[in-house]
Amino acid sequence: MKVSADFCIVPMGVGPSVSPYVREIKTLIEASGLDATMHPNGTNIEGELSAICSLAERCEARLAEMGVQRTFFTLIFSTRRDKEQSMADKLLAVS
């Protein structure tokens, strides 16, 4: 099932700057081949539900490898079964 997702993962207990961790997550997202757009508070991702969930697991595992003991993450999904609609289509609809 194709979905649009808003994904945010936050390493906890690593200090005020999370940039090194975000860079690692960005690398994983880019390597996934999924259509993704980062924004200041997360990433919009488009693709198969299973692929996005698998990516979220890989991101959490990578943070654990980096020594992060606790993460907070959210995944918000949107589906549409009556027609194909991309994230770009959704934005055009409200322009």
C-alpha positions, 0 to 999 in steps of 0.5 A: 500500500502506497502512503505518505508519511511524516517521520520524525526521530529524536535521540534523547539524552545526547545534549542540545545538538542532535545534528550528527544524529540527524546527518546519519538519519538523512544518509539512511533516508537518502539511501532508501530510494524513497521519495523524501523531503526533509523539513525543519521538524522531520521528513515527509516520505512517500512509498510503500508502507512496509518500506517506510516502516523498515526504514524507521526500524533501520534509523532507530537501530543506527541511533542505537549503534551510535550509543543512543539509549532512548529515542522518540519518534513519530510516524503519521501516515496518510493513504488514499485508495480512490486515486493516486495522489503524491505529496506534490499533488496534495500541495498543488490542490491547495495552491 
